[in-house]
Structures are given as structure tokens and as C-alpha cells.
Amino acid sequence: MIIGYYYLHQNGELIYKHNLDGTITDLRDSDLVRMFWPLDTRNREHAWTILVEAGALGAKPQRIQELSETWYCDNNDAKIYADRIGVFLAIINTEPEKWCASVPIGGNGTTEGYGDSALLALIDLCKNLGFKTSKMWGASFRDLVS
């Protein structure tokens, strides 16, 4: 059950709006809203989609970090999410810790993303796959991965 929406404001703020009548229309029609995502607290993928896609579009990093902690989106949970959507996720360096997220493309190639955490690697991968702002019908991170 969708309880509300997170939207990315033009200024980089990631803001929550409770699901009231007209919420989706308000978000879709506002020139200040770059993109928005539904939130169903029973669906872990919603949390990860918001974090990864908003991060890829330039949401303020401290807000992404705050929500990842609130929603318990840690490196172990990231492995489960990545596996479910078809992304290979691994630690490539331990001191300092570095992560790589990758997906196969075409024949023998891959697209990769790197970061100091699993979340940051997934955000980098999302960017590298060419994720774009779209309020309604654009490709999601999951779509780009597959």
C-alpha cells in the first residue's frame, strides 16, 4: 500500500509528501519536482529504488545517507536487493573499503559503478547506465539493469 511519495526538488532536496487526494497530480504538474517515487513501507525495493535513483539524479548526499540509515539499507541488504534485480555487487578493496556494482551489456562487456559503500556503487552504476529524470514513463534503474 502506497502511503506517500518522495520527490526530488529542483534544489536537490529529497522530500516526503503523504499520499492525499491529488498528491500524484501535484507532483507530476509541478515545475519544481524533478522526479517522484511511491513509498510502500512493506516493499524493500521501493526504499532502494528511491535511494539509488534519487542519488543518481543528484539528491543531497546527506539526505540519501539519512534515509538509508532510517530504512536499514546497509551493505548486507544491498546484496539482497542487487541480487533480486540482477546486479553483481562485491567488495573490491578492503582498506579502504571499495565496492563495485556491475551488469553485463551486449556481448562480453559490462557497465560498472564504484563507491565507498554498496549504495554508492549502485548509485554510480545507475548514473553510468544513463538513468534520466522522468516523472511518469521513463526507464527505472531496474529497467536499465535488465
Contacts in CASP RR format, 6 or more apart in sequence:
PFRMAT RR
TARGET T0000
AUTHOR 0000-0000-0000
METHOD contacts of the structure
MODEL  1
MIIGYYYLHQNGELIYKHNLDGTITDLRDSDLVRMFWPLDTRNREHAWTI
LVEAGALGAKPQRIQELSETWYCDNNDAKIYADRIGVFLAIINTEPEKWC
ASVPIGGNGTTEGYGDSALLALIDLCKNLGFKTSKMWGASFRDLVS
1 40 0 8 1.000
1 42 0 8 1.000
2 19 0 8 1.000
2 38 0 8 1.000
2 39 0 8 1.000
2 40 0 8 1.000
3 18 0 8 1.000
3 19 0 8 1.000
3 39 0 8 1.000
3 40 0 8 1.000
3 41 0 8 1.000
4 16 0 8 1.000
4 17 0 8 1.000
4 18 0 8 1.000
4 19 0 8 1.000
4 23 0 8 1.000
4 38 0 8 1.000
4 39 0 8 1.000
5 16 0 8 1.000
5 17 0 8 1.000
5 19 0 8 1.000
5 23 0 8 1.000
5 24 0 8 1.000
5 27 0 8 1.000
5 36 0 8 1.000
5 37 0 8 1.000
5 38 0 8 1.000
5 39 0 8 1.000
6 14 0 8 1.000
6 15 0 8 1.000
6 16 0 8 1.000
6 17 0 8 1.000
6 36 0 8 1.000
6 37 0 8 1.000
6 39 0 8 1.000
6 50 0 8 1.000
6 54 0 8 1.000
7 14 0 8 1.000
7 15 0 8 1.000
7 17 0 8 1.000
7 27 0 8 1.000
7 33 0 8 1.000
7 34 0 8 1.000
7 35 0 8 1.000
7 36 0 8 1.000
7 37 0 8 1.000
8 14 0 8 1.000
8 33 0 8 1.000
8 34 0 8 1.000
8 35 0 8 1.000
8 36 0 8 1.000
8 54 0 8 1.000
8 57 0 8 1.000
8 58 0 8 1.000
8 59 0 8 1.000
8 133 0 8 1.000
9 15 0 8 1.000
9 32 0 8 1.000
9 33 0 8 1.000
9 34 0 8 1.000
10 31 0 8 1.000
10 32 0 8 1.000
10 33 0 8 1.000
10 34 0 8 1.000
12 34 0 8 1.000
12 58 0 8 1.000
12 59 0 8 1.000
12 60 0 8 1.000
13 59 0 8 1.000
13 60 0 8 1.000
13 63 0 8 1.000
14 50 0 8 1.000
14 54 0 8 1.000
14 59 0 8 1.000
14 60 0 8 1.000
14 63 0 8 1.000
14 64 0 8 1.000
14 67 0 8 1.000
16 39 0 8 1.000
17 23 0 8 1.000
17 26 0 8 1.000
17 27 0 8 1.000
24 36 0 8 1.000
27 33 0 8 1.000
27 36 0 8 1.000
27 135 0 8 1.000
28 36 0 8 1.000
28 135 0 8 1.000
28 136 0 8 1.000
33 135 0 8 1.000
34 57 0 8 1.000
34 133 0 8 1.000
35 53 0 8 1.000
35 54 0 8 1.000
35 57 0 8 1.000
35 133 0 8 1.000
35 134 0 8 1.000
35 135 0 8 1.000
36 135 0 8 1.000
37 46 0 8 1.000
37 49 0 8 1.000
37 50 0 8 1.000
37 53 0 8 1.000
37 54 0 8 1.000
38 46 0 8 1.000
39 46 0 8 1.000
39 47 0 8 1.000
39 50 0 8 1.000
40 46 0 8 1.000
44 77 0 8 1.000
44 80 0 8 1.000
44 81 0 8 1.000
45 81 0 8 1.000
45 84 0 8 1.000
45 85 0 8 1.000
45 142 0 8 1.000
47 67 0 8 1.000
47 71 0 8 1.000
47 73 0 8 1.000
48 73 0 8 1.000
48 77 0 8 1.000
48 78 0 8 1.000
48 81 0 8 1.000
48 122 0 8 1.000
49 140 0 8 1.000
49 141 0 8 1.000
49 142 0 8 1.000
50 67 0 8 1.000
51 64 0 8 1.000
51 67 0 8 1.000
51 68 0 8 1.000
51 71 0 8 1.000
51 73 0 8 1.000
51 119 0 8 1.000
51 123 0 8 1.000
52 119 0 8 1.000
52 122 0 8 1.000
52 123 0 8 1.000
52 126 0 8 1.000
52 141 0 8 1.000
53 126 0 8 1.000
53 131 0 8 1.000
53 140 0 8 1.000
53 141 0 8 1.000
54 64 0 8 1.000
55 61 0 8 1.000
55 64 0 8 1.000
55 123 0 8 1.000
55 126 0 8 1.000
56 123 0 8 1.000
56 126 0 8 1.000
56 127 0 8 1.000
56 131 0 8 1.000
56 141 0 8 1.000
57 131 0 8 1.000
57 133 0 8 1.000
64 119 0 8 1.000
64 123 0 8 1.000
67 73 0 8 1.000
68 74 0 8 1.000
68 119 0 8 1.000
73 81 0 8 1.000
73 119 0 8 1.000
74 118 0 8 1.000
75 99 0 8 1.000
75 117 0 8 1.000
75 118 0 8 1.000
75 119 0 8 1.000
78 89 0 8 1.000
78 117 0 8 1.000
78 118 0 8 1.000
78 119 0 8 1.000
78 122 0 8 1.000
79 89 0 8 1.000
79 118 0 8 1.000
81 122 0 8 1.000
82 88 0 8 1.000
82 89 0 8 1.000
82 101 0 8 1.000
82 118 0 8 1.000
82 122 0 8 1.000
83 89 0 8 1.000
85 141 0 8 1.000
85 142 0 8 1.000
85 145 0 8 1.000
85 146 0 8 1.000
86 103 0 8 1.000
86 145 0 8 1.000
86 146 0 8 1.000
87 101 0 8 1.000
87 102 0 8 1.000
87 103 0 8 1.000
87 122 0 8 1.000
87 125 0 8 1.000
87 145 0 8 1.000
88 100 0 8 1.000
88 101 0 8 1.000
88 102 0 8 1.000
88 103 0 8 1.000
89 99 0 8 1.000
89 100 0 8 1.000
89 101 0 8 1.000
89 118 0 8 1.000
89 121 0 8 1.000
89 122 0 8 1.000
90 99 0 8 1.000
90 100 0 8 1.000
91 97 0 8 1.000
91 98 0 8 1.000
91 99 0 8 1.000
92 98 0 8 1.000
92 99 0 8 1.000
92 100 0 8 1.000
92 114 0 8 1.000
96 116 0 8 1.000
97 116 0 8 1.000
97 117 0 8 1.000
98 114 0 8 1.000
98 115 0 8 1.000
98 116 0 8 1.000
99 114 0 8 1.000
99 115 0 8 1.000
99 116 0 8 1.000
99 117 0 8 1.000
99 118 0 8 1.000
99 120 0 8 1.000
99 121 0 8 1.000
100 112 0 8 1.000
100 113 0 8 1.000
100 114 0 8 1.000
100 115 0 8 1.000
100 121 0 8 1.000
101 112 0 8 1.000
101 113 0 8 1.000
101 114 0 8 1.000
101 118 0 8 1.000
101 121 0 8 1.000
101 122 0 8 1.000
101 124 0 8 1.000
101 125 0 8 1.000
102 110 0 8 1.000
102 111 0 8 1.000
102 112 0 8 1.000
102 113 0 8 1.000
102 125 0 8 1.000
103 110 0 8 1.000
103 111 0 8 1.000
103 125 0 8 1.000
103 129 0 8 1.000
103 145 0 8 1.000
104 110 0 8 1.000
105 111 0 8 1.000
111 125 0 8 1.000
111 128 0 8 1.000
111 129 0 8 1.000
112 125 0 8 1.000
112 128 0 8 1.000
113 121 0 8 1.000
113 122 0 8 1.000
113 124 0 8 1.000
113 125 0 8 1.000
113 127 0 8 1.000
113 128 0 8 1.000
114 120 0 8 1.000
114 121 0 8 1.000
114 124 0 8 1.000
115 121 0 8 1.000
115 124 0 8 1.000
122 141 0 8 1.000
126 141 0 8 1.000
126 144 0 8 1.000
129 141 0 8 1.000
129 144 0 8 1.000
129 145 0 8 1.000
130 144 0 8 1.000
131 139 0 8 1.000
131 141 0 8 1.000
131 144 0 8 1.000
132 138 0 8 1.000
132 139 0 8 1.000
END
